[in-house]
Amino acid sequence: MAFISSGYNPDKPMANRITDIGPKKFDNFYPPVIAKNKGKWKSHEILAPGVLVHTSETGDECYTVRVGTCRLMSITLLREAMAIADKHCDGYLRFTTRNNIEFMTESKEKCDALKNDLMSRKHPGGSYKFPVGGTGAGITNCIHTQGWIHCHTPATDASGTVKATMDVLFDQFTEMKLPAKLRVSMACCLNMCGAVHCSDIAILGYHRKPPIIDHEYIDKMCEIPLAVAACPTAAIKPAKIEIGGKKLNTVSIKEERCMFCGNCYTMCPSMPLADDVGDGIVLMAGGKISNRISAPKFSKVVVAFIPNEQPRWPTLTSTIKRMVDVYSGDANKYERFGDWAERIGWEKFFEKCELEFTHHLIDDFRDPAYYTWRQTTQFKF
């Protein structure tokens, strides 16, 4: 009866059938100037930090103002962004993959008014709500994971570490005075939702202790075979234990095989991994995705451990600021962070950045396929 009352006709099953109940097609949301000129853009230029202009074959222009925002936004801030888009951009805006907002207009006059409006909006403490920048040879916004606010396996916070880091790198966000673009990313555990394996500088939350096992409740709360199967290093196996005269099903962990990833806790809440002493941060550096000048690179560990020092993470932020300042003053123009480190030598990199080198930092990854895959668009036999 429900089908009939909703208009379903069994004699014509395809009539008025809904075939796609997901999000609408993305090009329905293009600003008119983008929709009109798709595939016809011939050039673009960065007019100022955070301000771009794209020119079409038709003569049309699209001016873009990029602003940094937090990834986890309040509904109040989001509504304010929508109000700005309604006022200056006919209701259109877009989010970049690095959590920036881009407002687009079709004239220089509207762009100037838009930028002035954005720069006039500040929080009660005086900081910008919508700081303009993040383009060219500078630092754009951090891509990051959920952290303590919205994830169950983090070893550090995401929003807190990113806020503290971007505060000390704010000048590099609003200016374009670095040798090349520099991408900072953050992931709060080894699952690395934040793409830290290929960033110029990367913040990675790291667990150093195996999960705790709540033997009394594990068999009541978890499917033990699922917890065993979830371990990528086969460090977990079924076991039995006696508590209060009762034999209970549980698991045991071979600690030397555990890599502290938290997969078991994802499957079983009775195997928590978080620890206020063992959890902290690893810094990685030298990665990139771009094929420009040199091939893509994986990030390398350059600081083995920094403890969580919430709320401002002073050791983390001062270390990153020092690395960026040394790179800024020592690298050649267009040289990415990893290319600079390889040119001067990683030994000299540690010396210049005043970083301690330990045996934990030796990169001993040697996969033969790593050298034979066609992993770049650059020509090679």
N, C-alpha and C positions, 0 to 999 in steps of 0.2 A: 504493500500500500504506500510505503514511503516513496518508492520510485514513481508510482503513478501520480501521487500528489505533487511531486516535484516536476512533473511534466514528462516523465519518461514514457515513451511509446514503444512497447515490445514489438510492434509490427515494423517500426522504423528505428532500430537501435542506434543508428549513427546520427540521428537528428539532434541538433543542439548539444552534441557530445563535447565535453570538456576534455581535451587531450593533454593539456599542460597546466598544472595547478601550482607550478613553481614561480619564481620571480619572472617578471616580464623581460622581454628581450632588451639587452643593454642599449641598443641604438635608439630605443624609444625615448631615452633620457638625454640625448645629445642636445646641447644648445643649438639654436638654429644655424649660427655661423659655422659650427662644426659639422652639422649634418649636411649643409649645403656644399661644403668644400672637402668632404672626406675623399682622400686619395689625390687631392690637388695641391697640397701644401708643398711649396718649393723651397722655403728657407725659414729659419728661426734665429732669433737673436736674444741674448740676455741683456736687457737695457740697464738693469741695476740688480743688486742682490735680491732675489725673490720676484723679479718682474721680467716676464718674457713676452715676446711678440712673435707670432707665426704669420707669415705672409703667404697667400694663396696665388695660384696662377691667374685667378679671376681678379686679383687686386684687393680682395677682402683681407682684413687683418683681424687676428684674435689676440687680445692682450690678456695675459694670465698673471695673477698675483698669488704667489705661494706663501702659505703661513704654516708655522709649526703648531701642532696641537698635541694634547695627551691622547694616548690610544684609548684609554678607558675614560670616556667623557661623561660628564653629568648631563642630564636632560636639559638643564638650564643653559649650559654652554652650547649645546647642540641647537637649541631653539634660537639662541642669539646668532649662531652661524647661519641658520636658515633665514633669519630676519635680514641679515646683511645681504644674502643672495637675493632675496626678494627686492631689496632696496636698489641694488646696483647691477644685478646680473639676471634679471627676469626670472629669478627663482632657481637658477642653475648653479651647481657647484660639483666638484668631484674630490674624492679622496685618493691620494697616491698610495702606493704599496708600502711607503714608509711613514704612514700616518700623518702626512701633511694634508691640508685642505687647499685646493686651487679654485679661486674665483676667476671667471672668464668674462670679459667684456669685449665689445667690437670696436671701441674707439679709445684714443689716447686720453681724451677728456674724462671719460667715465673711469678709466683705469686710475688716473691721478686722484679723482674723488674717492674711489674705492680704497686706495692705499692710505690716504689721509684718514679716512674713517677707521680703518683697521688699526692704524698706529695710535689712534686716540683712545682706544678701548683698553682699560687697564683694570687689574684686580685691586681691591682695597689696599693691598700691601705695596702697590706701585708697579708690579710686574705686568708685562704685556699679556693680554688674553690671546691675541693673534699676532705673534711676532712674525715679521716679513723676512724671508731669507730662504736658505737651504738650496741654493742653485750654484752651478759652476764649481770653481776651485775652492770649495768650502765644505762644511759639514752639514749634511741634511739631517732630518729627524731620525732618531733611533727606531729601528724596527725591533719589537720586543715581544715577549711572551706574557703570560697572565700574572705570574708571581703569587704572592701570598693571598691576594684578594680573590682569586678565582681559579686556583689550581690545587691539586692534592699532592703533587710530588715535588714542589720547588725546594731548592736548597738556599735560595735567596729571594728577595723581592724583585719584581720587575719595575713597577711604577716608581718605587723609591730610588733604586739605583739609577734608572734612566733620568729621572728628574734631577738628582744630584749631579750626574755626569753632564747633562746638557746645560746646567747652570754654570759650570766652570768652562764649558765650550761655547757659551752663548755668542761671544765675539766672532768665533769662526763660523757660526750659523748665519749671522747677519752680514758677514763680509765675504769676499772671495779672494783672500790673500794667501792661501795655501799653494803649494806647488801643483797639486792636482786635487780632484775630488777625494774626499776621505769618508768612508762609510763606517759608522759605529753601530754594532748590533748587540743585542742582549738576549740570552736564553737562561731561564732560571733552573734548568736541569739538563742532564745529558740527552734527553729526548730532543733537545735543540729545535723547538718550534721557531726560534728566532734566527735561523740561518747563520749561526755564528761560525760555521765551518769555512766560510769564504768571505770574511769581512776584513777590512783594513785593521780595525781594532774590535775585539769582541769580548764581551763580558759573559762568563758562563758560571751559573750556579753549580756547585759540586758537592755531592755527599761523600763523606769519607768513612762512614761506618755502615755495616750491613743492617738490614731491617731487624727490628725487635719482633719477637714472636710471642703473641698472646696465646699460649698453649691452651688455656682454659676455654677460650671461646672460638678458636680457629675452626674447629670442626662444625660448630653451630652456625658460623657466619659465612664460611667459604666452601667452595668446592675444591678440595685439596688437589685433585688431578689438574684442575685449571691453574692453580697457583704454581704447581710444579712445571707445567707446560709453558707458563709465561716467561720463565727465566731463559734469557738468550745464551747463557754460559753454562747451563745445566748445573748450577750451584745448589739447587733445592731438590731434596728427595723426601719421600714420605717417611714418617717415623711414628713411634708411639711413646707416650709418657704416662707416668702414674701420678695423679694428683688427688689427694684425699681418699686414697684407697681405690680410686677408679682409674682404669686404663683408658686413655684418650688418644684419638687419632690426631696427629700434628705433623709438622715438617721439621727438618733440620737443614742448616745452611753450611756449606763448605766455604768458609770465609775467604780463602785464598782465590776462589773462583769468582766471587761476587764483584761486580763492577758498579754497584750502587746506583743502578738505573731507575729503580722504583717500579719496574713492570709488575713485580709480585704484589705490591701494594695496590696497584690499579685493579688487580683481579681479586685481592683479598684484603679487606680493611683491618684484619688482625695481624698484618705485617707492616706496621708503620715505619717510615724511614727517616722522618724529620728528626734533627738533633741540634740543639742550640750550640754545641761546641764543635761537633764534627762537620757541620754544614758551613759553607763559605763560598768563595769566588775564585775562579781561575781566569786569568787574562790571556787572550790569544791575539795574534797579530800577523799581518802579512798576507792575508787572503784577498782574493778578488774574483769576480765573475767575468769581468770584461776581457775581451780578446785584444784590446787595443795595445799596441807596442809589444806586449808580452802575453804569454798564454795565461789562462786562468790558474789560480793558485789556491791551495788549501791554507787555512790559518795554522799557525804553530803556537804551542803553549810557550809563553814568555814569563809568566808569573805563576808559580805552582799553586799558591794558596794565599788568599786574603780573607781574614775573618769578617763576618757580618758585623758592621758597626753602625747599625741603624740609629737615628733616621737619616744621617747625611753621608755615611760611608766615606770618611775623610781619606783613608789610605788608598782606597780604590780611585777616588776622583783625582787626588794629587798625582798618583802614578800615571793615569791616563793623560792628564794635563801635561806632565813632563814629557811623555812620549810624543805628544802632538807638537809641543814647542820645539823639541829637538828636530823632529822631522821637518817642521816648517822652516827652520833655519838652515838645514843641512842638505835637503834634497834638491835635485835639479827640477827645472820647470817640466811639467807634465809627468813627473815620476811618481808612481803610486807608492804607498807605504812599503809594501813587500819588495818592490823593485829597488827602492832605496836601500832597504836592509840587505838585500842580496848584493848590491853593488859595493857597499862598504864592508860587507862581511857580517855574519850574525854575531861573531865575537865582538866586533867593534860596535855593533848595535847595542848589545848588553852594556858595554862600557859607557857609551855616550848617554844612554837612557838611565844609567845608574841602577840597573837591575841585577839582582843576584842570579848567577847561573848555577844550577844544581844538576845532578845526573838525571833527575826526573824530567828534565826538559830536552833530553836527547831525542831527536826525531829518528826513530829506527823503523819507520814504516817502509817496507820494501816489498811491494806487490808487483811481480813482473808485468802484469797487465797494465799497471799504472803508467808504465813507460811505452806501451805499445798501442793502447787505445787511441783512436783518432778523437782526442778529447778537446780539440780546438779547431776553429775555422781557419787558423793560419796554415799555410802550405807546408807539408812535409812529406818525404817519401815514405 
